[in-house]
Amino acid sequence: MAPARMRAVQYDGYGEGAAGLKDVQVPVPSAKKNELLLKLEAASINPVDWKMQKGMLRPLLPRRLPYIPVTDVAGVVVDVGSGVDGFQAGDEVVAMLNPFSGGGFAEYAVASVKLTVKRPPGVSAAEGAGLPIAAGTALQSLRSIGAKLDGTGKPLNVLVTAASGGVGLYAVQLAKLAGLHVTATCGARNMELVRSLGADEVLDYKTAEGASMRSPSGRKYDGVVHCTVGVGWSTFEPLLSATGKLVDITASLSAFLRAALHWVTFARKRLVPLLLWPNKADLEFLVGLVKDGKLKTVVDSRFPLSEASKAWEKSIDGHATGKIIVEMEG
Ligand SMILES: NC(=O)c1ccc[n+]([C@@H]2O[C@H](COP(=O)([O-])OP(=O)(O)OC[C@H]3O[C@@H](n4cnc5c(N)ncnc54)[C@H](OP(=O)(O)O)[C@@H]3O)[C@@H](O)[C@H]2O)c1
């Protein structure tokens, strides 16, 4: 049985960063039709969480203030709403909460069955909570380049930029599972880690060679999973193979316009802006890879819920290696 009230961390205005996060006591939500009430064990922060607080997704997200941020969670089912099939109290799960209502920085949250999957023994809460947005985006980016995760695809050459970040570290590992040749960029301190997760070539983005992003072995890229900002199409275009795709997960308005131009002109080399399409099948697939020891969640740091603002600050700082995890102690 869930208590009537719970601890949570929320913000009630835009643009205050970590200082805008407040510890509060709020009513425990209840599971409605096709929903599960979860006792949360861990949540992982994605940059979109604090971008929402900055007002960058206004007026779409958040839908209303105050808002309990963060969508990517792992926990245990404590109650099921009507119409729920296949879940029961006590099930350990991974879920992506509805970003319109948020809720991850709390002791309890309500998740839709459509974006909740069971977490097998051996997959920790932190490993699971890291997956929904970051690994989901990495997977869908690679698929849009033509990667086949069952290993039946062509041995494409890919570049992963910001390979030490939340998305990048999953992208490197998934690309290797798909049998691709991976060139990666990251800072000097993370080169060994990125190599150890399978990257064939690693470039320090702070050197001239790294900034050029050219493959040391002279390969042209069939695809780029671009996970950082500040590098335009004109830099990537000469690095792409004849039909290479630049998958931009941080696309600006001008990138969207260029993508539209490529589309209407049937360009062979293309810019493809990518927005994650959250879905249960991908989440199940990713959790399965973690269970089988084929995919790792690299945890940058862990904070208790009482120090969620420190975790928030660290994510805003932009230098995480892997995922920043907030744990709901007690
Ligand atoms: N379109 C979508 O659906 C979608 C989904 C998920 C994420 N995103 C966006 O994708 C971006 C990346 O997300 P994330 O979760 O991976 O971020 P993150 O974990 O915060 O990325 C931090 C990492 O990026 C590295 N980095 C920063 N600038 C770099 C550069 N110029 N070259 C190489 N490495 C660099 C940092 O290395 P150092 O510490 O060494 O600097 C750090 O390890 C964010 O803007 C996010 O909003 C979009």
The ligand as a Gaussian input file, in Angstrom:
#p B3LYP/6-31G(d) Opt

LIG

0 1
 N       16.450000      14.255000     -30.478000
 C       16.223000      13.508000     -29.415000
 O       15.203000      12.805000     -29.332000
 C       17.247000      13.526000     -28.303000
 C       17.258000      12.484000     -27.373000
 C       18.246000      12.471000     -26.401000
 C       19.169000      13.522000     -26.342000
 N       19.090000      14.547000     -27.231000
 C       20.050000      15.654000     -27.184000
 O       21.323000      15.119000     -27.517000
 C       22.354000      15.817000     -26.818000
 C       23.247000      14.807000     -26.116000
 O       22.516000      14.168000     -25.084000
 P       23.275000      13.327000     -23.980000
 O       22.273000      12.814000     -23.034000
 O       24.205000      12.374000     -24.633000
 O       24.138000      14.506000     -23.301000
 P       25.221000      14.450000     -22.169000
 O       25.252000      13.089000     -21.555000
 O       25.001000      15.611000     -21.280000
 O       26.606000      14.694000     -22.979000
 C       27.718000      15.033000     -22.250000
 C       28.974000      14.509000     -22.947000
 O       29.153000      15.159000     -24.209000
 C       30.557000      15.357000     -24.402000
 N       30.744000      16.462000     -25.339000
 C       30.244000      17.708000     -25.242000
 N       30.607000      18.448000     -26.322000
 C       31.341000      17.632000     -27.105000
 C       31.993000      17.801000     -28.364000
 N       31.956000      18.964000     -29.030000
 N       32.627000      16.736000     -28.914000
 C       32.691000      15.542000     -28.250000
 N       32.107000      15.332000     -27.051000
 C       31.424000      16.361000     -26.489000
 C       31.081000      15.659000     -23.021000
 O       32.469000      15.362000     -22.965000
 P       33.483000      16.298000     -22.122000
 O       33.032000      16.236000     -20.712000
 O       34.804000      15.684000     -22.372000
 O       33.339000      17.691000     -22.696000
 C       30.226000      14.746000     -22.140000
 O       30.869000      13.490000     -21.889000
 C       21.641000      16.800000     -25.874000
 O       21.610000      18.078000     -26.498000
 C       20.227000      16.239000     -25.790000
 O       19.250000      17.209000     -25.493000
 C       18.144000      14.572000     -28.207000

